[in-house]
Amino acid sequence: MRRYTVPGDVFATLATGAGGERAGRFLASAERSKHLLLVRNVVVMAEQHGHERAWELAHAYDLLAGLHEDHPHAVERILRHPPVGTWALRMMKVIPRKTGGGPLAYAYLPSMALAAAVIAGATASLDLVASGGRVLLPSLGAARLATAHHRSTQRVTVRTGPDGGQVLGAGSVATIPRDPEHYAEGWAGTRRLSAEHASRTFAVLLDDLDPYRIPEGWPTGRQQPAAVRQWQQHLNAAWALLVDHHPGYAEEVAACVTTFVPLHRPGGRTVSSTSRHAFGSFAGSLPTDSRILAALLAHEVQHAKLWALLDLIPLTLREDRHRPVLLYAPWRDDPRPPISHLQGAYAHLAVAAFWRVQRFVDHGEAALRAHTEFARWRQHTRDAIETLRGSGRLTGAGLDFVNGMASTIDRWRGDAIPADAAQRARASSDDHYRAWRRRNQR
């Protein structure tokens, strides 16, 4: 773990909406350090509060630290797993109360250590409490004892070695394969997606098992094989589109995104989200086509970059709970606080950038829609930037950051838009603002 200072050129590049591989790797490294700090804090808090499970957390942490000496790559992979941050922050709320959390919460750190041991092929053994005979190994999958009742809670022993591992308890044994994608009785492995184009490869986990995979949204259950194949097909085409026509976003996605978390489709709509506490996760519903997936990835990686930067540098002033400042956001139906407004403006800067290029890639009606999207989000983002500048809620660094965003939008002012697309964009914007005014008259 080390102290992180954002290099000036990285900050300046991020402010323009870009960043590339260098900024992505820097932010990913900082978030890994944050995860390590959070995990250590969970162990220390449990000890300070005299929690009855403190010894279990400390024992698992010691195993993880010992593995790091000989197998750093295995431990690093687990520390970078996005749900680790979500789990640690929840534990920091639960431990002082000494109630809540459930058996899975206290088994998560032992499971992290065991998952690292499986990846390393190292010999290890830990006892932990399993609910329903199910033992989750973060980023690898879950094993379930066939004889355990689904509502039962019991202590089980997990052993690992060069060939994988075993879960022993409830009078039966479940096998953990060395390769999580291989078959074993009672084992559900985390699937992997991978795409390659023009010698550029992008690989992610399709996480539909980890209970901490996304703290918000509507995560789905286990994806059926047909859905996994659809994810793979869309990813193949989306990755090719990003590499060929949006290379900057391809670099950032490859550097920052490690996991796809499937979401439900509320009302049949395609949705996506990024959590501040699960850096590396792209959460989204199965898109209808690859172009939508590419656009969503560009949008969500922008959120991930800004959340990671905000962990290092405050860009907005602390909110006054008694006199909150709320702002109009053209992408929301409700007023937004400045930090949320900044997040939205930054993400939609990427949306505008994506459609700015895509309007010359698409043809016919699709090209007209792309022109419309570019015109709409160019103006909305510019308006949002001016709202932030006039809010009085930016720090000095925040004002520099927003000015960097404005410099990008200003370079696009002269871009020509077909009259039909400009008219559609204006009509959509006017309709949204009128509806927002009616809804938020107070």
N, C-alpha and C positions, 0 to 999 in steps of 0.2 A: 504494500500500500504506500502511495506517495502523494505529496501535495500537487494539485493540478492548478496551473495558471494558463489561461487561454492565450495562445500567441496572438499578437495583434493582427497578423495577416489572416489567421483563421477566423477571428471575430469579424473582420472587415468582409471577408468572402461570404460568411454565413449571413451577414446583414443584407447582402444583395439578393439573398434567396438561394444562393448556390452553396458550395462547400466541397463537393467532390469526395474522392476517396480519402484524402488526407484528413479533412475535417471529420468525416464519418468514423474513421478509425480512432481519431483522438477522442471523440465523444463516447465511442463504445468502450474505450479503455477507461475513461473516467467513470462510466456507469458500472463497470466491473469493480473498480475500487470502492464505489459506493455500496455495492452489494456486499463486499467483504466487510466493510465497516458496519453495515446493518446486521449481518449475521453475527459478528462478534458482539454487537450491542445486545442482541437477544440473549446470548449466553450470559453476559455480565448482568443484565437486568434480572434474569431469573435467579442468579446467585444473590444479588443485592436484596431482592424481595423475599429471600428464603423460600422460593417456590419448591414444592415437593418433587417437581420433575427437573430441577436444575441440574442434578447429577447426570441425568440422561442426556440433556443437551450438551453439557460439558464433555461427556465421554465421546459423543458423536463429533464434536468440534475437534477434539484431540486426534481422532482418527483421520478427519479431513486434513488437519495440519500435518500429520505424519505422512499421509499420502502425497501431500504437496512436495515433500522433500525429494521423493524418488520418482513421482509421476506428475509433475506440474501440469502437463497438458490435459490430463484427465480432470484434475481439480478446477483448472481454469475453465474448461468446457462447462462444468456444473455451475460455477460462480457466474458465468455469463448467461445462464438460462433465465429468460425473462421472469417466470413466476417466482423466482427467489426473492426479488424485491417486494412483490405483493405479499408473499408469506411473511417476510421479516417485519414489514410495517404493521401487519395485522397482529403479529405476536407482541409487538411493543405496546399495543393497546390492551391486549388480553392479559399479559403477565402481571401488571400491577393490580388487577382486579382479582387475580388468582382463581377466576372462574371463566368458563367459556372456552372456546377454541376447539374442544373435542379431541379425541385421540389422534386424528389425522394431523392436527396442527403440531403436536409434540413429536410425532413420528417423522415430520418432514425433514428435519435436520439429520437424524440418523439415516433417512432414505437418501439424502444428498450424498452423505459419506459412502454409503453402499453403492450408489450409482457410479461414483468416481472409482470405487474399487473394481466394479465390473468393467468399466471402460479401460482401466489400467491392467486388468487381468491379475490383480493383486489378491492375496489371501487375507480375508477379514471376516469378522463375525460380530453381530450386534443383535441384541434383543430389542424389540419394539412392540408397541400396541397396535394391533390391526383391527380395523372395523370391517365386519363381514368377511374376515379372512383375506382381505385385499391389501396388498403391499404395493404402493406406488414407488417407482424409481424415477425421479425427475429426469426428463429428456429421453428416457429409455422405454418406459412402458409400465405395465402393472401386472402383477402375478396374483392369482387367487387360489386359495386352498379349496378344493372341491367339497370337502366335508364340513366346511364352516357355514353356519347359518348366516344369511345375508344381514340379519339384525344383531348378530353376536359381536362381542368385543373380547379379544383374547391376546395374550402375549405370544409372540411368535419369535423364532430365531431365524435370522437370515445369514447365510454363509456364502462367501464369494471365493473364487479361485481362478486359475488360468482358463477354465472351460465355461465360466459364467457364474452361476450360483444356484442356491436352493432356498426355499422358504419352508420351514418345518413348524408344524403346529396343528392343533385340532385333529391329531391322528393321521395326518396325511402330509405329502410333500408336493410342492410346486416347483417347477424348474424355471430358472432364469437363463435364457440362451446367451451365449457369448456375443452374438450379433442380435440386437433387439428385433431385427426384421425377420429372423428365422422363426419357424414354428416350434412351439413347445406347448404341451398340455397345460391349460390354465393360464397361458401367457397371452397378453394383448400388447403388442409392441407399438411404439410410436412410429407412424409411417413417415417416410421422407419423400420430398419432391425435389427434383433437380432438372435444370434446364441449361442447355449449352448452345451458344450461338456466336459465330465469329471468334472462336477460341476464348470466349468469356463464359464462365460457369457460375450459376447461382443455385445454391442448395439451401433448403429450409426443412424444418420439422413441421409436420402437420399435426399440431397438438390438440387432440380432442379428448384427453384423459386427465390432465393435471387440474385439480380443483382450484388452483390459484392462477390459472392461465390468463384470465382477464378479470379485473375487479368490476368492470362495468359491462353493460350490453347484455346480449342474449346468446351465450355460447351454446352450441349444439352438443348433442351427445356423440357417441361413436359414429364416425362417417362410414357409410356403406362403400364397398369396393367401387361401385359405379360412380359415386360422388368423388372418390379419390381420383379416379381416372379423369373425370371432368376437370378437377383442380389441375391435374398435370397437363392436360391439353391446353387449358387457358394459360397456364404459366409458360409453356413452351412458346406460344405466340406472343404473349405479353413481354417476355424477356427479349425476344427478337426485336420487337417494336422499340423497346427502351434502348437496347444496344445500338440499333441502326439510326434512330432518330432523336433519342433523348439520352445521350451517353452520360451526361452529368448525373441524371437521376439513376441511371443504371449503376454507376459507381457508388452512389450513396445507399441505394437499396442493398447492394451486395455487402457494403461495409456495416450497415446498421440493422438489417432485418435478418433474424435467424429463425423465426417461427411464424407460421400461419395459424391463426385460431379461427376455426369456422364459426360463424354466427348464424342465427335464424334470420329469416327475412320477414320482418314485421310488415303486415299488409302487402306482402309480395314485393316489397321494395329491396333493392340492393343497398346495403348499409356497410359502413366501415368505421373503425375507431382505433385510437391509440391511447394507451394509458401512460400517465406520467410515471407510474410505479412498476411498469413492466417493459422497460426499454428492450427493443429487439422484437417485440410482438407486433405483427400486423393482424388485426382482427377484422374479418369481413365475411359477409355472406357470399355464397357461391355466385360469381357474376354471370351475367347472360352472355358476355363475350369477352375476348382477350383485351380489346381496347379499353373497356371499362376497368378491367383489372390493372392495366398499366397506369391509367389515370389515378386510380385509387392508391396505388403504391406510391406514386409521386406525391400525392396529397398527404398520405399518412407518414411518409418518411420525413416530410417537412415538420409535422407535429413532433415526431420523435427527436429531431435535431434541436428544436426549440426547447422542449422539456429538458433535455440533457444540458443545454446551455444554461437554462434557468437554475439548474442545480449548482452551477458554478458562479454565475453572475446575476444579481437581481436587476431586472429591467423595468419593473414597476414598483411604485411605492407601496408600503404596507397599507392594506385597506382599513378604513375606519368603520367598524361594524355599526356604529350609531349613525353615521352619515355616509352610506355607501354611494359611490359614483357608478351609475349605470349608463351604458351607451347603446346607440342603435347599431345593430350589426345586420347587414343585408342578407346574411345567410341563416339568420335565426328568427324565430317568432317572438322571442322574449328579449328584454334588455340584458346586456352583458357587462360584467365588471371588466376593468381595464386589462387584467392579465388574460382573461378569456378572449377579449376583443383582439389583443395582440396575437394570441394563438391563431384565431380565425383569419386575421389579415395575413399572417405569415403563410399559413397553409394555402390560402386562396391566391397568394402570389405564385405558388407552385402550380395551382390549377390554371391560372392565366398563362403561365409559361408553357405548360403542356399543350394547351389548345392553340397557342400562338404558333407552335411548330406543326401540330397535328392538322391544322387547316390546309396545309400544303401537301400533306401525306394522303388525306382522304379525298374522295371524289364525289361529285354529284351532291345529293341531299346531305350526305354525311359531312362533306366539306362545308356546306352552308351552316350546318349545326355547329361545327367546330369554330367557324368564324363568329357565330353568335355567342358561343361560350366564351371565346376570347374577349370579345367586346364587352360582354357583361361583367366578367370578373376583372378585367383591366380597370373598368370604371369603379366597380365596387371596392376593389383593393385600394385604389387611389383615395376614394372617399373615406375608407376606414383609416388610412394613414393620416389624413388630415384631422379626423376625429381624435385619434390618439395624440397627435401633436398639440391639439388644443385642450386636451383633458387635464393637463397639469399633474398627471399621475405617473409620468415617466421619470426614471432616474437619469442621471447624466449618460450612463452607458445605454440606457433604454432609448434616449433621444438619438444618440449616435446610430443605434441599431435601426430605428425607424427611418432615419434619414437615408441609411443605406438601402432600405426597401424602396424608398421614394425614388432614389436614383435609378433603380431598375425600371420602375413604372414610367418614369420620365423619358427613358430611352425608347419606350414603346408608343409614345404619343403620336408619332408620325406614321404609324402602321396603318395602311389603308384597309377599310372594312367595306364589303359590299353593302349597298343601301338596304337590301332586305334583311341582312343580318343585323345591321345597326338598328333598324326599326324593331325587330324582334327583341333585341337586347334591352332597348329603352322601355318597351311595353312590359316586359317581364320585371324590370327593376321598379317601374312606377306602380305596378300591381302589388308588388311585395311591400313597398313603403306605405301605400294607402291601407293595406290590410294590417300592417304593423301599427300604424297610428290608431286605427279603430280598436285594436286589441289592447293597446297599452296607453289608453287616453290619460290615465292617472299619472 
